[in-house]
Amino acid sequence: MKALVMFLLLTSSFAFALQVTHAAYNQPADQLEIQIQYQGGCFEHRFELHLVNCALARTENNGLVNICDANVVDITGVEDRCQTPMKRQLVVPLATVGATLRPILAGFESGVVLVPKKSY
């Protein structure tokens, strides 16, 4: 029983280490804007957006769409033992995303964001 309680305490402290609270596509800037919460404060954190498990699907409104799981990953590489609740907005420019990958339907834990085909 003691081991189970320790396991639950450890996993619950790390389960909320990084959470996407909101994600949206900013069309004029052609970028994703992602709001996150995490625990830290001892070090500056760096994050990356990973689009994984992508599959091409036909939709009624957008035609063929790449549907992907979107994961924000902390790539700091240092274990931050501070527990200060931190909030931050990440901006992901999409200029480098190829036209063949668009449109993308990115699924975050807070919801789904459609990245449309870029209008040139």
Phi, psi and omega in degrees: 000318180299320179295321179296318178296317178297318179299315180296322178295317180294314182290327179289329179288329180268342183295330182254020182295325180215125182220132173276120181262337179197143176218139181210154175263127177259103186294313181301324180268352184050060181210156171268139176241118188238123176262131182231160171233142176204168176257139181174218178121344179274332183226156171283129182261147175240142185230154174230152174258124177247125173260117186230168178053043182283142177217140180275130181221150177266129179242159182292317185270332187242006181070220179286131182225138170278117178259123186227151167278131180253122180238129172267127186240133175280116182252022183300319179084003179235134177284115180269110183274356177287149185244021180290127176294125182242145174234143182205150174252127177259140177242123181244102177295138184253014181298332182273353179284122183295153181297332180288339179276342183268151357285156179238133172252105186260122181264113175258167178293340180266354181153191183243140180236132176263123172259106186284173171298143180283132177267118183266000000 
